[in-house]
Amino acid sequence: MRALLWLIGLFALAAGLAVAGRYNEGYALLVWPPYRIQISLNLLILLLVGGFVAAYALSRLISRTLALPRAVQQFRQRKGRERASQALYDAARLRIEGRFGQSLKQAAVAYEANESPGLAALLAARAAHSLRDDERYRFWLSKAAAHDSEARVARLMTEAELAVEGRRFDEAAERIADLQAGGQRHIAALRLALRTAQAKGNWVEAVRLVRQLVKVKALTAEQAEPVKRRANQEGLRQRAGDALALMNYWQGLPRDEQRDARLVAELARDLIAAGDSAAAQKAIEAQLALDWDSTLAGVYGRCEGGEIRPRLAKAEEWLKRQPRDPQLLLTLGRLCVQSQLWGKAESYLDASLAIAPGWEAHVELAHLAERVGRTDDANRHYRAAAELSRR
């Protein structure tokens, strides 16, 4: 449609010029002694216009011809950049596809073409690492390091990530320290730092990192809970045998972490082993006042020394709310044994076995039977405990 409109316009212009020419009777006289040339003004105008067009076309042809070598060079450079860019794209795609050898070749092509050399070197390093080619991995890392102005953070993150993957945690810790020294504390770096801290047994640092990840919403509270629990369990185990150190560590924990029933049970066992049953008793009572936990009720029965009657009264108070808890019944049996209430102890232990047979209750009944001289009953309970413990 556009071509048709142009054609119609040209015809209209030609018709207009022809009509205008009929009314133009002027002429031009050109004198170059001894020559005289007389031509119509219309012809002169056509010759001038035609000459201008011809001169313009000739000048354009000459300039294009002279610019041809440079244009060819620019074309080749452009095609080279396109090939290099495609090689970089292919290197990333092939690595994602798992074709590491081809990815390495394409990354090398992109690097040689100087197409984002830092990124190309890192892609080559990752491909070489996936091929378990440590020599080429180190070679390409050194190439990437030469372009730190372009990709320093990416290089450090790559080294840290691959070091963690290869369980080279000391190397990973060094790279993460370099990142943090440069002010890089983004989520991926924090996660790598957490994995490194866990692997190296640096649980204080692990807890700090988990709290930071929760703060920036990189971990949910549910995801963070087992990590914090493991870290705090290791913190307690490192202080096992020292009741004062255990309590100092515990008091330094945030309130929400002190309400972890499994962690309270770990603390109570360690305090009992360290000879501070009173502190273990207080910790268990404080936790059970917030939320019931059968395991903690079982640990409560292992607290020894001090006044037994208050512990027994507290356990009987819990029994009103948890009448069918086997661990609480086991604890009551143990406390009654400590109070030398043999009949009540046997009753509580039998009730615990009736709800959930367990080897601990059989062992307690065997000890009780030995105390009152019922050897046959003691042997029967020992055999039952041995059978249950093998299951």
C-alpha positions as CSV (number, residue, x, y, z in Angstrom):
1,M,0.0,0.0,0.0
2,R,2.8,2.4,0.9
3,A,4.6,1.7,-2.5
4,L,1.3,2.4,-4.4
5,L,0.9,5.7,-2.6
6,W,4.5,6.7,-3.5
7,L,3.9,5.8,-7.1
8,I,0.8,7.9,-7.3
9,G,2.6,10.8,-5.7
10,L,5.4,10.6,-8.2
11,F,3.0,10.6,-11.2
12,A,1.2,13.6,-9.7
13,L,4.5,15.4,-9.3
14,A,5.5,14.6,-12.9
15,A,2.1,15.8,-14.2
16,G,2.4,19.0,-12.2
17,L,5.9,19.7,-13.4
18,A,4.8,19.1,-17.1
19,V,1.9,21.6,-16.7
20,A,4.1,24.2,-15.1
21,G,6.8,23.8,-17.8
22,R,4.3,24.7,-20.6
23,Y,3.8,28.1,-19.1
24,N,7.6,28.7,-18.6
25,E,8.9,30.3,-21.9
26,G,12.2,31.6,-20.4
27,Y,15.6,30.6,-21.8
28,A,19.2,30.7,-20.6
29,L,22.1,32.0,-22.7
30,L,25.6,30.6,-22.0
31,V,28.5,32.5,-23.5
32,W,32.0,30.9,-23.7
33,P,33.8,32.9,-26.5
34,P,33.7,32.0,-29.3
35,Y,30.8,29.7,-28.3
36,R,27.2,30.7,-27.5
37,I,24.7,28.2,-26.2
38,Q,21.0,29.0,-25.7
39,I,18.8,26.5,-24.0
40,S,15.3,26.6,-22.4
41,L,15.1,27.4,-18.8
42,N,13.2,24.2,-18.1
43,L,16.1,22.1,-19.6
44,L,18.6,24.1,-17.5
45,I,16.7,23.3,-14.4
46,L,16.5,19.6,-15.2
47,L,20.2,19.5,-16.0
48,L,21.1,21.2,-12.8
49,V,18.9,18.9,-10.7
50,G,20.2,15.8,-12.6
51,G,23.8,17.0,-12.2
52,F,23.3,17.5,-8.5
53,V,21.8,14.0,-8.1
54,A,24.6,12.4,-10.1
55,A,27.3,14.3,-8.1
56,Y,25.7,13.3,-4.8
57,A,25.4,9.6,-5.9
58,L,29.0,9.6,-7.0
59,S,30.2,11.1,-3.8
60,R,28.2,8.6,-1.8
61,L,29.6,5.7,-3.9
62,I,33.2,6.9,-3.3
63,S,32.7,7.4,0.5
64,R,31.1,3.9,0.8
65,T,33.9,2.4,-1.2
66,L,36.5,4.1,1.0
67,A,34.7,3.0,4.2
68,L,34.3,-0.6,3.0
69,P,37.5,-1.9,4.8
70,R,36.4,-0.4,8.1
71,A,32.9,-1.7,7.7
72,V,34.2,-5.2,7.1
73,Q,36.4,-4.9,10.1
74,Q,33.4,-3.7,12.3
75,F,31.3,-6.5,10.9
76,R,33.9,-9.1,11.8
77,Q,34.2,-7.6,15.3
78,R,30.5,-7.6,15.8
79,K,30.2,-11.2,14.6
80,G,33.0,-12.1,17.0
81,R,31.3,-10.5,19.9
82,E,28.1,-12.3,19.0
83,R,29.9,-15.6,18.9
84,A,31.6,-14.8,22.2
85,S,28.3,-13.8,23.8
86,Q,26.7,-17.0,22.5
87,A,29.6,-19.1,23.9
88,L,29.1,-17.5,27.3
89,Y,25.4,-18.2,27.2
90,D,26.1,-21.8,26.0
91,A,28.6,-22.3,28.8
92,A,26.0,-21.4,31.5
93,R,23.3,-23.5,29.8
94,L,25.5,-26.5,29.3
95,R,26.6,-26.5,33.0
96,I,23.0,-26.4,34.1
97,E,22.3,-29.3,31.8
98,G,25.1,-31.2,33.4
99,R,27.3,-31.3,30.3
100,F,30.4,-30.0,32.1
101,G,33.0,-30.8,29.5
102,Q,31.2,-28.8,26.8
103,S,30.5,-26.0,29.3
104,L,34.2,-25.8,30.0
105,K,35.1,-25.5,26.3
106,Q,32.5,-22.8,25.7
107,A,33.6,-20.8,28.7
108,A,37.2,-21.0,27.5
109,V,36.1,-19.7,24.1
110,A,34.3,-16.8,25.8
111,Y,37.3,-16.0,27.9
112,E,39.7,-16.0,24.9
113,A,37.3,-13.6,23.1
114,N,37.4,-11.3,26.2
115,E,33.6,-11.6,26.7
116,S,33.0,-10.9,30.4
117,P,36.3,-12.7,31.2
118,G,35.8,-12.8,35.0
119,L,32.4,-14.5,34.6
120,A,33.7,-16.8,31.9
121,A,36.6,-17.9,34.1
122,L,34.2,-18.6,37.0
123,L,32.0,-20.7,34.7
124,A,35.0,-22.7,33.6
125,A,36.1,-23.2,37.2
126,R,32.7,-24.5,38.2
127,A,32.6,-26.9,35.2
128,A,36.2,-28.1,36.0
129,H,35.2,-28.6,39.7
130,S,32.1,-30.7,38.6
131,L,34.5,-32.8,36.4
132,R,36.7,-33.3,39.6
133,D,39.6,-31.8,37.7
134,D,41.3,-29.9,40.5
135,E,44.2,-28.7,38.3
136,R,42.0,-26.9,35.8
137,Y,39.7,-25.7,38.6
138,R,42.7,-23.9,40.3
139,F,43.9,-22.7,36.9
140,W,40.6,-21.0,36.1
141,L,40.2,-19.6,39.6
142,S,43.5,-17.9,39.2
143,K,42.2,-16.5,35.8
144,A,39.1,-15.2,37.6
145,A,41.2,-13.6,40.3
146,A,42.9,-11.6,37.7
147,H,39.6,-9.9,36.9
148,D,38.6,-9.1,40.5
149,S,37.5,-5.6,39.5
150,E,34.7,-7.3,37.6
151,A,33.7,-10.4,39.7
152,R,35.5,-10.4,43.1
153,V,32.4,-11.2,45.1
154,A,31.3,-13.8,42.6
155,R,34.7,-15.4,42.8
156,L,34.8,-15.5,46.6
157,M,31.2,-16.9,46.7
158,T,32.2,-19.6,44.2
159,E,35.3,-20.6,46.1
160,A,33.4,-20.7,49.4
161,E,30.5,-22.7,47.9
162,L,32.7,-25.2,46.2
163,A,35.0,-25.5,49.2
164,V,31.9,-26.4,51.4
165,E,30.7,-28.8,48.8
166,G,34.2,-30.4,48.8
167,R,34.2,-30.4,52.7
168,R,37.3,-28.1,52.7
169,F,35.8,-26.1,55.6
170,D,39.0,-24.2,56.5
171,E,39.3,-22.8,53.0
172,A,35.5,-22.0,53.0
173,A,35.9,-20.1,56.3
174,E,38.8,-18.0,54.8
175,R,36.7,-17.0,51.8
176,I,33.7,-16.2,53.9
177,A,35.9,-14.0,56.1
178,D,37.1,-12.2,53.0
179,L,33.5,-11.6,51.9
180,Q,32.5,-10.3,55.3
181,A,35.6,-8.0,55.4
182,G,34.3,-6.5,52.2
183,G,30.9,-5.9,53.8
184,Q,29.1,-8.7,52.0
185,R,26.6,-10.2,54.4
186,H,23.8,-11.3,52.0
187,I,21.7,-14.4,52.6
188,A,23.7,-16.8,50.4
189,A,26.9,-15.9,52.3
190,L,25.2,-16.3,55.7
191,R,24.0,-19.7,54.7
192,L,27.4,-20.8,53.6
193,A,28.9,-19.4,56.9
194,L,26.3,-21.4,58.8
195,R,27.2,-24.7,57.1
196,T,30.9,-24.0,57.7
197,A,30.3,-23.1,61.4
198,Q,28.3,-26.3,61.9
199,A,30.9,-28.5,60.2
200,K,33.8,-26.9,62.2
201,G,31.8,-27.3,65.5
202,N,31.7,-23.6,66.1
203,W,28.3,-23.7,67.7
204,V,28.4,-20.2,69.2
205,E,28.9,-18.8,65.7
206,A,26.2,-21.2,64.3
207,V,23.6,-19.9,66.8
208,R,24.5,-16.3,65.9
209,L,24.1,-16.9,62.2
210,V,20.8,-18.8,62.7
211,R,19.4,-15.9,64.6
212,Q,20.5,-13.5,61.9
213,L,19.0,-15.6,59.2
214,V,15.7,-15.7,61.1
215,K,15.9,-11.9,61.5
216,V,16.2,-11.3,57.7
217,K,13.4,-14.0,57.1
218,A,15.8,-16.3,55.3
219,L,14.8,-19.1,57.7
220,T,11.4,-19.7,59.4
221,A,11.3,-20.2,63.1
222,E,10.4,-23.9,62.4
223,Q,13.5,-24.3,60.2
224,A,15.8,-22.6,62.7
225,E,14.6,-24.5,65.7
226,P,16.4,-27.8,65.1
227,V,19.6,-25.9,64.2
228,K,19.5,-23.8,67.3
229,R,18.7,-26.9,69.4
230,R,21.6,-28.8,68.0
231,A,23.9,-25.9,68.5
232,N,22.8,-25.4,72.1
233,Q,23.0,-29.1,72.8
234,E,26.6,-29.0,71.6
235,G,27.2,-25.9,73.8
236,L,25.9,-27.8,76.8
237,R,27.9,-30.9,76.0
238,Q,31.1,-28.8,75.8
239,R,30.4,-27.7,79.4
240,A,29.3,-31.1,80.7
241,G,30.6,-31.8,84.2
242,D,30.7,-28.1,85.3
243,A,27.3,-27.2,86.8
244,L,28.3,-23.5,87.1
245,A,29.4,-23.3,83.4
246,L,26.2,-25.0,82.4
247,M,24.0,-22.5,84.2
248,N,25.9,-19.5,82.9
249,Y,25.5,-20.8,79.4
250,W,21.8,-21.4,79.9
251,Q,21.1,-18.0,81.4
252,G,22.8,-16.4,78.4
253,L,20.2,-18.0,76.0
254,P,17.2,-16.0,74.8
255,R,13.9,-16.8,76.5
256,D,12.4,-18.5,73.5
257,E,15.3,-20.9,73.3
258,Q,15.0,-21.7,77.0
259,R,11.5,-22.9,76.4
260,D,12.6,-25.8,74.2
261,A,11.6,-28.9,76.1
262,R,14.2,-31.2,74.5
263,L,16.9,-28.6,75.4
264,V,15.7,-28.4,79.0
265,A,15.9,-32.2,79.2
266,E,19.5,-32.1,78.0
267,L,20.3,-29.4,80.5
268,A,18.7,-31.3,83.3
269,R,20.5,-34.5,82.5
270,D,23.9,-32.6,82.4
271,L,23.1,-30.9,85.7
272,I,22.2,-34.1,87.4
273,A,25.4,-35.7,86.1
274,A,27.4,-32.7,87.4
275,G,25.8,-33.1,90.8
276,D,23.4,-30.2,90.8
277,S,20.0,-31.9,91.0
278,A,18.5,-28.8,92.6
279,A,19.1,-26.7,89.5
280,A,17.9,-29.5,87.3
281,Q,14.7,-29.7,89.4
282,K,14.0,-26.0,89.1
283,A,14.6,-26.0,85.3
284,I,12.2,-28.9,84.8
285,E,9.5,-27.4,87.0
286,A,9.7,-24.1,85.2
287,Q,9.3,-25.8,81.8
288,L,6.5,-28.1,82.8
289,A,4.6,-25.0,84.2
290,L,4.6,-23.7,80.7
291,D,4.0,-26.9,78.7
292,W,3.7,-30.5,79.5
293,D,6.4,-32.9,78.3
294,S,6.5,-36.6,79.2
295,T,10.3,-36.9,78.7
296,L,10.9,-34.1,81.2
297,A,8.6,-35.7,83.7
298,G,10.8,-38.9,83.3
299,V,14.0,-36.9,83.9
300,Y,12.5,-35.3,87.0
301,G,12.6,-38.7,88.8
302,R,16.4,-38.9,88.4
303,C,16.9,-35.8,90.6
304,E,18.4,-36.9,93.9
305,G,19.4,-35.3,97.2
306,G,17.7,-32.4,99.0
307,E,14.1,-32.6,100.1
308,I,12.3,-35.5,98.4
309,R,8.8,-34.8,99.8
310,P,8.3,-31.5,97.9
311,R,9.3,-33.2,94.7
312,L,6.9,-36.1,95.4
313,A,4.1,-33.6,96.2
314,K,4.8,-31.7,92.9
315,A,4.8,-34.9,90.9
316,E,1.4,-36.0,92.5
317,E,0.0,-32.6,91.6
318,W,1.0,-33.2,88.0
319,L,-0.6,-36.6,88.1
320,K,-4.0,-35.0,88.6
321,R,-3.7,-33.4,85.2
322,Q,-1.8,-36.2,83.5
323,P,-3.1,-39.4,85.1
324,R,-2.0,-41.8,82.3
325,D,1.5,-40.5,81.6
326,P,3.8,-43.5,81.9
327,Q,7.0,-41.4,82.4
328,L,5.3,-39.4,85.2
329,L,4.2,-42.7,86.9
330,L,7.7,-44.0,86.6
331,T,9.0,-40.8,88.2
332,L,6.5,-41.2,91.1
333,G,7.7,-44.7,91.6
334,R,11.3,-43.6,91.8
335,L,10.5,-40.8,94.2
336,C,8.5,-43.2,96.4
337,V,11.5,-45.6,96.5
338,Q,13.7,-42.6,97.6
339,S,11.1,-41.9,100.3
340,Q,11.0,-45.6,101.2
341,L,7.3,-45.8,100.4
342,W,7.6,-49.4,99.0
343,G,3.9,-50.1,98.5
344,K,3.2,-46.8,96.7
345,A,6.3,-47.2,94.6
346,E,5.2,-50.6,93.4
347,S,1.8,-49.4,92.6
348,Y,3.0,-46.5,90.5
349,L,5.6,-48.7,88.7
350,D,2.9,-51.3,87.9
351,A,0.6,-48.6,86.6
352,S,3.4,-47.3,84.3
353,L,4.0,-50.8,82.9
354,A,0.3,-51.3,82.4
355,I,0.1,-48.2,80.2
356,A,3.5,-48.5,78.3
357,P,5.8,-51.5,79.1
358,G,9.4,-50.3,79.3
359,W,12.6,-51.7,80.6
360,E,13.2,-48.9,83.0
361,A,10.1,-49.6,85.1
362,H,11.0,-53.3,85.2
363,V,14.5,-52.4,86.5
364,E,13.0,-50.2,89.2
365,L,10.6,-53.0,90.2
366,A,13.6,-55.5,90.3
367,H,15.5,-53.1,92.6
368,L,12.5,-52.7,94.8
369,A,11.9,-56.5,95.0
370,E,15.6,-57.0,96.0
371,R,15.2,-54.4,98.8
372,V,12.2,-56.3,100.3
373,G,13.7,-59.7,99.7
374,R,11.6,-61.0,96.8
375,T,14.3,-62.5,94.8
376,D,12.1,-64.4,92.4
377,D,10.2,-61.2,91.5
378,A,13.5,-59.4,91.0
379,N,14.8,-62.0,88.6
380,R,11.5,-62.0,86.7
381,H,11.7,-58.2,86.2
382,Y,15.4,-58.3,85.2
383,R,14.5,-60.8,82.5
384,A,11.7,-58.7,81.3
385,A,13.9,-55.6,81.2
386,A,16.6,-57.5,79.2
387,E,14.0,-58.6,76.6
388,L,12.6,-55.1,76.2
389,S,16.0,-53.5,75.9
390,R,16.9,-55.8,73.0
391,R,13.8,-54.7,71.0
